[in-house]
């Protein structure tokens, strides 16, 4: 096993009606003015935004609003939020929504707390030295951004999608009411479940040290999400299934499932998806499902013990035969699960048709973003990335 640091400072307030506590939680932070940041309207239509504002009013907390966060959140809105927050003297940001609103809120927080262009953090040109404190009222179980140190932003110029990680951006608290996820379309629920699975698999499929306890936690989380994702296909109002998935989403990306493994995990599938999502604006979870099988078949021989263990302990396939046969059955079983919940298993099924030059461009951009190489299960270079895109068509 490798040495590790495990840092999770976020206070979690979980359960029914917990959104009514955001006023008192923000008041505990001693802030004077809050920016409520949310998406494109669902929090208004559902009445959630009114509940949040009523809670802040009751706690006598001053606030302003900025809506408009969209999937693959845009840098232009981040710039708008930074300008607004500085003008209004904001000292706390409350993200109401899913990963897009949270990631955008983190980027705004970096931009207010640091001089210069916030994109330079995402472009890996410098490191942040602070961030405005962030709070979250979560409405989508998916990205785990409510407890993680990471955020992903898309720059419209060139449609470049990049992530940045810093402990300064970890939220102070996360309010998680599973009932708030019941209004999601089935497709978005499935995308969220896929993203949760991928956050753990990116840490699981690595070469080098591993801890049995961490593996057991990761495998249990993966089995739990798979089981409850299937339940939600048939019964989308099932509170217990929603709760299992929501809590799994946080645990999948707060570092727990990677303790003792390679620092940084593999995350090649995420890197590959970022270029698809940046250019074609597809749903993140769907993009991950579309490339995962092709990635897995490209790398599994270099990480065979992990793929064999995954096949038996997570997908619970027939363990007879060679390690390669078992590993391939595990990959096939995961793709079957993706189809069962309505996720794509190819780029074509995303509804896009990139040509040869598009694939080469994505591979080139992915290589640049990865500073030449990416991965732990198998280290990928630009040519490898191109081959995986080609196979995923």
MARPADREN-897729 format. One record per residue (C-alpha): x, y, z. Coordinates in steps of 0.2 Angstrom, whole numbers, padded with zeros to 4 digits, always signed. Last residue first. Layout:
# residues N
XYZ;...
END
This chain:
# residues 393
-0086+0023-0161;-0078+0017-0145;-0064+0008-0154;-0059+0024-0163;-0059+0034-0146;-0048+0020-0138;-0036+0020-0153;-0035+0039-0152;-0031+0039-0134;-0017+0025-0137;-0009+0036-0150;-0009+0051-0138;-0001+0042-0124;-0009+0030-0111;-0001+0023-0096;-0010+0007-0092;-0020+0003-0076;-0012+0019-0070;-0017+0032-0082;-0013+0048-0092;+0001+0054-0103;+0008+0069-0112;+0003+0083-0101;-0014+0076-0098;-0023+0091-0105;-0011+0091-0120;-0014+0072-0122;-0033+0074-0121;-0032+0089-0134;-0022+0077-0146;-0034+0063-0144;-0049+0074-0146;-0041+0081-0162;-0037+0064-0169;-0055+0058-0166;-0062+0074-0175;-0050+0071-0189;-0057+0053-0191;-0075+0059-0190;-0086+0062-0175;-0103+0055-0176;-0114+0061-0162;-0130+0054-0155;-0122+0047-0139;-0126+0030-0146;-0112+0033-0159;-0100+0036-0145;-0103+0018-0139;-0109+0009-0123;-0124+0021-0121;-0134+0022-0104;-0152+0016-0102;-0151+0008-0085;-0150-0010-0093;-0138-0004-0106;-0126+0001-0093;-0128-0015-0084;-0124-0025-0099;-0108-0014-0101;-0104-0019-0083;-0107-0038-0087;-0096-0037-0103;-0082-0030-0093;-0083-0043-0080;-0084-0057-0093;-0068-0050-0100;-0059-0051-0083;-0065-0069-0081;-0059-0074-0098;-0042-0065-0095;-0040-0073-0077;-0042-0090-0086;-0058-0101-0083;-0071-0102-0070;-0075-0087-0059;-0093-0085-0066;-0098-0067-0064;-0101-0058-0048;-0100-0040-0056;-0092-0033-0040;-0082-0047-0032;-0079-0058-0047;-0077-0046-0061;-0068-0033-0050;-0055-0046-0044;-0052-0051-0062;-0050-0033-0068;-0038-0029-0053;-0028-0044-0056;-0027-0040-0075;-0020-0023-0074;-0009-0023-0090;-0021-0035-0099;-0036-0024-0094;-0030-0009-0104;-0038-0008-0121;-0053-0019-0116;-0056-0007-0101;-0055+0009-0112;-0067+0002-0125;-0079-0003-0111;-0077+0014-0103;-0080+0025-0118;-0099+0027-0120;-0102+0025-0101;-0091+0040-0097;-0100+0050-0110;-0117+0046-0103;-0111+0051-0086;-0105+0068-0092;-0120+0072-0102;-0115+0077-0120;-0109+0095-0124;-0101+0090-0141;-0084+0098-0139;-0081+0099-0121;-0091+0083-0117;-0081+0073-0129;-0064+0080-0123;-0069+0078-0105;-0074+0060-0109;-0056+0054-0113;-0049+0063-0097;-0063+0055-0087;-0059+0038-0094;-0040+0041-0090;-0044+0044-0072;-0031+0031-0065;-0030+0035-0047;-0022+0052-0041;-0011+0044-0028;-0009+0026-0032;-0019+0016-0019;-0018+0017+0000;-0034+0027+0002;-0043+0028-0015;-0061+0024-0010;-0061+0037+0004;-0055+0051-0007;-0071+0062-0006;-0077+0056-0024;-0086+0039-0021;-0091+0043-0003;-0102+0058-0009;-0110+0048-0023;-0113+0033-0012;-0123+0045+0000;-0134+0050-0014;-0136+0032-0022;-0141+0024-0005;-0153+0039-0001;-0161+0037-0018;-0163+0018-0016;-0171+0022+0001;-0183+0035-0006;-0190+0025-0020;-0198+0038-0031;-0189+0031-0047;-0197+0014-0045;-0192+0003-0060;-0177+0011-0066;-0173+0017-0048;-0172-0002-0043;-0159-0005-0056;-0149+0010-0050;-0150+0003-0032;-0142-0013-0036;-0128-0005-0047;-0125+0008-0033;-0124-0004-0019;-0112-0016-0029;-0100-0002-0033;-0101+0004-0015;-0097-0013-0008;-0082-0015-0020;-0075+0002-0015;-0077-0002+0004;-0069-0019+0001;-0055-0012-0009;-0051+0001+0004;-0051-0013+0018;-0040-0024+0007;-0027-0009+0004;-0019-0007-0013;-0002-0004-0019;+0004-0004-0037;-0007-0004-0053;-0023+0005-0053;-0041+0000-0058;-0049+0005-0041;-0047+0023-0041;-0055+0027-0058;-0068+0013-0053;-0074+0023-0038;-0077+0039-0048;-0084+0029-0062;-0097+0021-0052;-0103+0038-0046;-0103+0045-0064;-0114+0030-0069;-0126+0033-0055;-0128+0051-0060;-0130+0047-0079;-0144+0035-0074;-0153+0048-0064;-0151+0060-0078;-0159+0048-0090;-0173+0044-0078;-0178+0063-0078;-0175+0071-0061;-0190+0075-0050;-0185+0062-0036;-0168+0070-0033;-0174+0082-0020;-0181+0068-0010;-0164+0062-0006;-0161+0077+0005;-0142+0081+0006;-0136+0097+0013;-0117+0099+0011;-0106+0109+0022;-0090+0119+0022;-0087+0114+0004;-0070+0109-0002;-0063+0122-0013;-0047+0126-0003;-0043+0108-0004;-0038+0111-0022;-0042+0101-0038;-0045+0108-0056;-0053+0101-0070;-0053+0106-0089;-0065+0106-0103;-0059+0116-0118;-0073+0121-0131;-0060+0131-0141;-0066+0148-0134;-0081+0141-0124;-0070+0137-0109;-0078+0122-0100;-0076+0120-0081;-0073+0105-0070;-0072+0105-0051;-0062+0096-0038;-0059+0095-0019;-0073+0083-0016;-0088+0083-0003;-0102+0092-0013;-0092+0088-0029;-0098+0070-0028;-0102+0071-0047;-0118+0061-0047;-0132+0062-0035;-0142+0078-0040;-0151+0091-0030;-0138+0095-0017;-0139+0111-0006;-0121+0115-0005;-0110+0127+0005;-0094+0136-0001;-0081+0147+0008;-0072+0159-0004;-0057+0151-0011;-0038+0152-0006;-0020+0151-0013;-0025+0144-0030;-0011+0136-0040;-0004+0141-0056;-0003+0137-0075;-0013+0121-0074;-0026+0127-0087;-0039+0125-0073;-0030+0137-0062;-0026+0149-0076;-0044+0150-0080;-0046+0160-0064;-0038+0175-0072;-0028+0186-0060;-0030+0189-0042;-0036+0176-0030;-0051+0175-0018;-0064+0181-0030;-0059+0169-0044;-0057+0154-0033;-0074+0156-0026;-0081+0159-0044;-0073+0142-0049;-0080+0134-0033;-0098+0140-0037;-0096+0134-0055;-0091+0117-0049;-0106+0117-0037;-0119+0123-0050;-0113+0110-0062;-0111+0096-0050;-0129+0097-0044;-0141+0111-0038;-0141+0125-0025;-0123+0131-0023;-0122+0143-0008;-0107+0155-0010;-0100+0165+0005;-0091+0182+0007;-0100+0192-0006;-0096+0211-0006;-0108+0215-0020;-0096+0221-0033;-0084+0207-0029;-0098+0193-0030;-0105+0201-0046;-0088+0201-0055;-0084+0183-0050;-0101+0177-0055;-0100+0185-0072;-0083+0177-0075;-0090+0160-0069;-0104+0162-0081;-0091+0165-0095;-0082+0149-0090;-0096+0138-0093;-0103+0123-0084;-0102+0106-0093;-0121+0104-0088;-0128+0122-0086;-0127+0135-0072;-0139+0150-0077;-0143+0157-0060;-0135+0170-0049;-0143+0177-0034;-0140+0189-0020;-0140+0186-0001;-0142+0194+0017;-0144+0182+0031;-0157+0186+0044;-0158+0167+0049;-0177+0168+0044;-0172+0176+0028;-0159+0163+0024;-0172+0149+0027;-0185+0158+0017;-0172+0159+0003;-0169+0141+0003;-0187+0136+0003;-0190+0148-0012;-0176+0140-0021;-0183+0123-0018;-0200+0127-0025;-0199+0114-0039;-0200+0127-0053;-0186+0138-0045;-0174+0124-0042;-0178+0118-0060;-0173+0135-0068;-0157+0135-0077;-0145+0131-0063;-0140+0138-0046;-0129+0150-0037;-0135+0159-0021;-0122+0172-0017;-0121+0175+0002;-0118+0191+0012;-0111+0194+0029;-0103+0177+0034;-0101+0171+0051;-0100+0152+0046;-0113+0147+0059;-0125+0159+0050;-0123+0148+0034;-0128+0132+0044;-0143+0141+0052;-0150+0147+0035;-0146+0131+0026;-0157+0121+0039;-0173+0120+0029;-0164+0110+0015;-0164+0096+0028;-0182+0092+0025;-0178+0073+0023;-0161+0067+0026;-0142+0071+0027;-0133+0086+0034;-0115+0083+0030;-0101+0094+0037;-0086+0095+0024;-0069+0094+0031;-0064+0078+0022;-0045+0075+0022;-0037+0058+0019;-0018+0059+0016;-0010+0043+0009;+0005+0032+0010;+0005+0018-0003;+0000+0000+0000;
END
